[in-house]
Amino acid sequence: MKMKEFENLKMKAVVLYKTCSPEELIISEVPIPEVKPGWVLIQVKAFGLNRSELMMREYEANASYIQLPRILGIECVGEIADVSDSAFSKGQKVVALMGGMGRSFNGSYAEYTLVPTKNVFSVGTDLDWTELAAIPETYFTAYGSLFNCLQLSPEDVLLVRGGTSAAGLAAIQLAKSIGATVLASTRKENKRNLLIAQGADHVLIDDGTLKDQVLNLYPQGINKVLELIGPATLLESASLLRHHGIVCVTGILGKKGTIDHFYPTKDIPTGVYLTGFSSNYPTQKIMDDIFYRIKIHNLHPTIAKVFSLNEIGQAHQLMENNEANGKVVILND
């Protein structure tokens, strides 16, 4: 039976009508989404910001496969407001991510969001909304990259390239939780203590001498690289690996999505494996595993700053300036 509780009611939302600058992001009043079979309505308590949302705002919204207007946001945490035909309970604490959120359908930059049931996951945690909001996409990305793609084990020596990003900081925590040796890179000397605080065994300054720094520590090379800068530094990262090492490309912090004149047989060293992680397919089991690991190892996400929905422009500007040391979170009032 169709519920009438939210019929004709409005909510605050950040609606993208065209590509724009951070200060052009504004709050609109739009109808609360109407529930339909296979989807659940979530009251959004908080959400984290992601690079993909900045790219959408900056240029991707002009692509033919994006239909505007669109409410941004690929993840959120909150409570079930309308269970629809799902097995959830009203008021149940959940996280939601991916599946087209904020891209093929309206996302989480709002007070309520309508999400496919398959992309909504129950969580049992005592974390407050702010910390919880910093986890879903970031830790899922780090977890999948490390344990699915890189097959990380306690004996491994891992380089997290782009270590001060939210995903990088989460990856350092998760890698140390199993006892792996972690090298983390940053371009700025003043980020060294941040990386050490996450558990990095060695901090490397990415100043053009990264390869020399790695080989000074490990003359035969290392065996795992989580590449968060992306294609801009991928080939150098591959050259750091010893035989049967793996590099996983997960991020594009370097703002370069492709490699010109890429010749795999020449550019990838013999016996080195190249893989990539896409965060498109979360599952309840994986989310349970992540929250279990967070609990037993007493991990806490690194939060750069918390904003209100009305401050969304300032939040985007902080990320755009690369001034965020950790996850930027929006907390709904």
N, C-alpha and C positions, 0 to 999 in steps of 0.2 A: 504494500500500500504506500502510495506517495505521501511523504510527510509535508506538512504545511508550515512547519515551525519557522522556516527562513524565507517563505514566499514573500516577495515584494520588499524584502529588506536589503539595505545597502551595506557595503563594506568599503574600507580604505584599501587601495591597491596602487602599486606603481605600474602604470601602463606605458609600454613603449610604443609610440606612434611612428617614430622614425629614428634613424641613427642620430646620436646626440652626444653632447658633452656631459660630464657628471652633474654639473649644476642645472642642466635642463631636465633632469629626472624629477618628476613632481608626483604628488599624491592626487589620485582621482577617487571619485566615489562611483562604484559600479555595483550591479546586483550581486548578491551572494549566489554562487553557482547552484544550479538546479541538479539535484542528485539523479543519477541514472544507473541502471543495472551494470554491475561489474566495476563500479566506481564508488569511493567513499568520500564524504566531506570531512575535512580536517580543520579544526580551529587552530590556526598557526600561532604557536607561542613564541617561536624564534626560528631563525634560519641563518646559515652561514653564507658568506659571499664566495664566489668562485670565478676563476679567470674566464671561463666560458661565458659568463654573464657580461663581463667587461667587453669581450670580443663581440658578443651579440649587440651590445649598445654601441660600440665603436664602428663596426662595419658589417658584421655578418647578417644583421637584419635586412640588409639590401639584397641578400641572396634570393633567388627565385623560389627556393624551397621553404622560406620563412614567410608566414602570413601574418601581417600586422593588421590591427594592433595586437599586442601580446603582453601579458603579465609575465615578467621575468622570474627566474628562480628555479634551480634544478634540485633543491632539497629543502626539507623543513623538519621541525619537530613540533609535536602538539598533541591534541586530544581528538578522538573521534567525535564529531558533532552529529553526523548522520551515518548510521551503519549500512544503509542501503540494503543489498542482499548478501552482505558479507557475514563472516563469523565473528567479526569484532563486536565489542560492547561499547555503548555510548560512554564517553569519558575516558576510554582506554588510552594510555600513553603510547604513542607511536612515533616512528620516524618514517619519512618518505623521501625517495630519491629516484632520479633518472626516469627512464621509460618515456621520455619526451617532455617531461616537466619544463615549462618555460620556453619551449621551442616549438613542438608540434601542438601543444595545448597550454593553457594558462598555468603559470607556476606559483611559486610560494611568496612572492613579494606582496603579500596581502594579509588580511585578517583571517580569511578562509581560503582553502584551495580544494579543488576536486581532483582526485588522483585515482588512477586505476588500482584496484585492490591488490594486484600482483606486485605493485611497487610500494606497498605500505607494510611496515613490519613492526610487530609489537616489541617493546623493550621493557625489561625489568631492571631498573636502575634507580639509585638514590641521587644521581647527579642532578643539579638544578638545570633549568632550561638553558641557561647560557652555556654551560659546559656541554650539555647534551647536543646543542645546536652545532658545536664545533666538531662533532664526530662523524656523522653519517657518510658524506661523500669523501671527506679527507681520509679517514681511517680505512674506509672500504678501498679506496684507491691505493693507499700504502700497503694494506694487507694483501690485496690481490696481486700487486706488483711483486712483493717480496716472496709470498708463499705459494702462489700459483705459477707466476712467470719465472721468477728467479730461483724457485725451489730452495729457498734459503735454509741453511742448517747452521748449528752452533759452530762448526769448524770453519765457516766461510769468513773471508775478508771482503767486506762490502764497502763500496764508495757510493755515497748519496750525493749526487751532483746537483746542486741547487738546494743545499741542506736547510737554508733558512726559510724556504717556502713552507706553507702549512703542511703540505703533503710530505715534504722533506723532514720536518720536525717529527711528524707522526711516524715516519718510516724509521728514523733513528730510534725512537722509543720502542717500537715493535721489534726491531732487529736486536736491540740490546736485551729485550725480554727473553730471548732464547739463547743469549750468550754469544752472539756473533761479534766479530771485531768490526767496528764501524769507523770509516773515514768519512768526513763530511766537508764539502767545499762551500766557500762563500767568496764573493768578490771584495768583501769589506772586512778589514781587520777588527773593527769594533763589533762584529757579530760573533767573534770567537767564543766569548763567554756564554752566549746564548746556546751555541751548539754543544759546548762542553756540559752545560746544565741538562741537556737532553740525554746525555750519555755518550757522546762521540768520543772515541778513543784518540783520534787525531783530527785536527782541524787544518785544512789546506786552503791557502789563499789562491783563488782562481785568477792569477795575474799574468798568465802566459807561461808560467813555469810549472803548471800542475803536473805534467807528466814527469818532470824531473823530481818533484816532491814525492810522488807516488813511488817511483823507482828507487829513490834513496831509502825509503822505508821497506820496500818489497822489490828487490832487484829482479826477481823472476816474474813480477807482475802480480795482480790480484785476481780473484776469480768471479766477482760479481760487481756489477755497476747498475745502480738505479739512476737512469738518465732523465732528469726533470727539466733540464735546459732545452733538450730536444735536438732536432737536426743540426742546429748551429754548432753543437759540440759532440755529436754522436761519433763521428769518425775518430776523434782523439780519444774518446772514452773507450771505444773498441780496442784501440792500440794499447791500452793499459792492462788488458786481460791476458792471462796465461792460457795455455792450451786447455780447451773445453770450458773456458770461462763464458759467462753469459752477461749480455747487456740488455736491459729492459728499458725501452723508451716509453715513458708515461706522460711527461709534461712537455710543454712548449713555452717555457718561461723566456726563451730566447727570441720569441715572436717570429720564428722561422719554421714554417710547417713542412718544407720539403728540402731535399738536397739536390742541387743542380749537378747534372752529369754524374750521377751516382752509378758506379760500376761495382756491383756486389762482389764479384770474384777477385777484384783488385783491392777494394776499399775495406772489406771485412777480412781480418786476418784468418788464415787457415786454421780451422778447428775452434774458432770462436763463434758463439751462437748469438743471434740477434732476435729479440722478441719484443712485443709491445703489449701494453695493458689498456683495455677499454673498460670503463666502469658502467657499461650499459646493462649489466645483468646481475644485479644484487639478488640475494636469496635470504630467506629467513634463517637458514642454517649458518650462512656466512655472517650475518649480522649477530646471531647468537654467539658465534665463536669470537667475534671482535669484542663484544661487550663482556664476555667471560674473561678474555685475556686482559682487558682494561681493568676489570675488577680484581683478579688474582694478583696482578702486578702493580696495582694501585697507580695506574697511569692517569695522567690528567692532560687534556689538550692545552696547547699554548695559545692563549687568546690575545690577539694584538690590541683590540679595542672593541667596545660594545656601543652600538648606536641604537637610536629609535628608528622606526619606519620613516618618520618625518625627516630624518637625517641621512636618507639613502644616498643623496648626492655627495655628502661629505665622506661617506663610507667608500663609495666608488673612487673618489679622488685619492683617498689614502692608499687603496690598492694600486691605482694607476701610477702613483708616484713611487711604487715599490718601497713604501715606508712601513708596511705592516710586518711585524715580526711574529707571525703566527696567523691564526684565523680571525677574520673580521666577522663579528656576529651582530645581527639585528634582533633586538628584543622587542616584541610587541607589548604595548602597555596593557 
